[in-house]
C-alpha cells in the first residue's frame, strides 16, 4: 500500500494544501484542499472518504469532489462515494454544508435513488475494511468530536492522529499496536502554547510529552503546521530529546506501507 500526501498544512498559501491523504487509488483520509491536485480520472477512482472531524480544512473538498465526478461515475455505473465519519461529524456535514445554501445536497443528487454521496457512520474503536484495506478508528481530543485512524500493514500500522491535543487514550491503544509511521500534528510553536491548549492542538513541548508515551523508535511525521511557521516549529521539534525519528511531512510525499 502507498499513502500519498495530498496536503498536510494547517492553512492555505502558495504551495500549501490542507489535510488529505490518498491510500492507493480509492480511499481518501480527510478531504482538504490537497484533493484538488488530483486529475479527473484519479478523483473518479475514489470510493471511500474517511473524515477525522468536521472542520473546514479537513472536509472542504468532499462537496467539490462529488460535483466533479458525479456524471463520470454515473456513466460508468459506479456506486455512490461513501463518506465515513462519526455521527456528529456526518450531522455537521449535512446541516452546514449539504444544505442547499452552502452547497447542494449530494446525498440526494442527482437523485434519491442514485446519489453521489452516501454518509456512513462509525464509532470509536470500529474496524473498517475499505477497498481491501483495514482501518481502525482511534481516539482524538479536539474542540469538536474527532478521531484518528490506523491503517494496518504487514509489518506495522500507519497512524494518523487527526487534530488533537494531549490524548492519553491514544497512547494506551498504540501501546498494543505495532506502529511503522506516526503522522501527528504540531500546529503551533511553544510561544503559542496557550492558543494550542485552548484550540486543543499540540506544540513541541506537548509533542515531547506525548511521544514519551510511545514505545520503541518510530518514524514520526509532523503535520498541520501553519504556512510560514514550518521552520520555527521544526527547530523546536528538532531540539527535543526522543528516540523517535522525526521529520516534517510535505505534500507530494509517498509513504510505503508493506
Secondary structure in CASP SS format (residue, H / E / C, confidence):
PFRMAT SS
TARGET T0000
AUTHOR 0000-0000-0000
METHOD secondary structure of the structure
MODEL  1
X C 1.00
X E 1.00
X E 1.00
X E 1.00
X E 1.00
X E 1.00
X E 1.00
X C 1.00
X E 1.00
X C 1.00
X C 1.00
X C 1.00
X E 1.00
X C 1.00
X C 1.00
X E 1.00
X C 1.00
X E 1.00
X C 1.00
X E 1.00
X E 1.00
X E 1.00
X E 1.00
X C 1.00
X C 1.00
X C 1.00
X E 1.00
X E 1.00
X E 1.00
X E 1.00
X E 1.00
X C 1.00
X H 1.00
X H 1.00
X H 1.00
X H 1.00
X H 1.00
X C 1.00
X C 1.00
X H 1.00
X H 1.00
X H 1.00
X H 1.00
X H 1.00
X C 1.00
X C 1.00
X C 1.00
X E 1.00
X E 1.00
X E 1.00
X C 1.00
X C 1.00
X C 1.00
X C 1.00
X C 1.00
X H 1.00
X H 1.00
X H 1.00
X H 1.00
X H 1.00
X H 1.00
X H 1.00
X H 1.00
X H 1.00
X H 1.00
X H 1.00
X H 1.00
X H 1.00
X H 1.00
X H 1.00
X H 1.00
X H 1.00
X H 1.00
X H 1.00
X H 1.00
X C 1.00
X C 1.00
X C 1.00
X C 1.00
X C 1.00
X E 1.00
X E 1.00
X E 1.00
X E 1.00
X E 1.00
X E 1.00
X H 1.00
X H 1.00
X H 1.00
X H 1.00
X H 1.00
X H 1.00
X H 1.00
X H 1.00
X H 1.00
X H 1.00
X C 1.00
X C 1.00
X C 1.00
X C 1.00
X C 1.00
X C 1.00
X C 1.00
X C 1.00
X C 1.00
X C 1.00
X C 1.00
X C 1.00
X C 1.00
X C 1.00
X C 1.00
X C 1.00
X C 1.00
X C 1.00
X C 1.00
X C 1.00
X E 1.00
X E 1.00
X E 1.00
X E 1.00
X E 1.00
X E 1.00
X C 1.00
X C 1.00
X C 1.00
X C 1.00
X E 1.00
X E 1.00
X E 1.00
X E 1.00
X C 1.00
X C 1.00
X E 1.00
X E 1.00
X E 1.00
X E 1.00
X E 1.00
X E 1.00
X E 1.00
X C 1.00
X C 1.00
X C 1.00
X C 1.00
X C 1.00
X C 1.00
X C 1.00
X E 1.00
X E 1.00
X E 1.00
X E 1.00
X E 1.00
X E 1.00
X C 1.00
X C 1.00
X C 1.00
X C 1.00
X E 1.00
X E 1.00
X E 1.00
X E 1.00
X C 1.00
X C 1.00
X C 1.00
X C 1.00
X C 1.00
X C 1.00
X C 1.00
X H 1.00
X H 1.00
X H 1.00
X H 1.00
X H 1.00
X H 1.00
X H 1.00
X C 1.00
X C 1.00
X C 1.00
X C 1.00
X E 1.00
X E 1.00
X E 1.00
X E 1.00
X E 1.00
X E 1.00
X E 1.00
X C 1.00
X C 1.00
X E 1.00
X C 1.00
X H 1.00
X H 1.00
X H 1.00
X H 1.00
X H 1.00
X H 1.00
X H 1.00
X H 1.00
X H 1.00
X H 1.00
X C 1.00
X C 1.00
X C 1.00
X E 1.00
X H 1.00
X H 1.00
X H 1.00
X H 1.00
X H 1.00
X H 1.00
X H 1.00
X H 1.00
X C 1.00
X C 1.00
X C 1.00
X C 1.00
X C 1.00
X C 1.00
X C 1.00
X E 1.00
X E 1.00
X E 1.00
X E 1.00
X E 1.00
X C 1.00
X E 1.00
X C 1.00
X C 1.00
X C 1.00
X C 1.00
X H 1.00
X H 1.00
X H 1.00
X H 1.00
X H 1.00
X H 1.00
X H 1.00
X H 1.00
X H 1.00
X C 1.00
X C 1.00
X C 1.00
X C 1.00
X C 1.00
X C 1.00
X E 1.00
X E 1.00
X E 1.00
X E 1.00
X C 1.00
X C 1.00
X C 1.00
X C 1.00
X C 1.00
X E 1.00
X E 1.00
X E 1.00
X C 1.00
X C 1.00
END
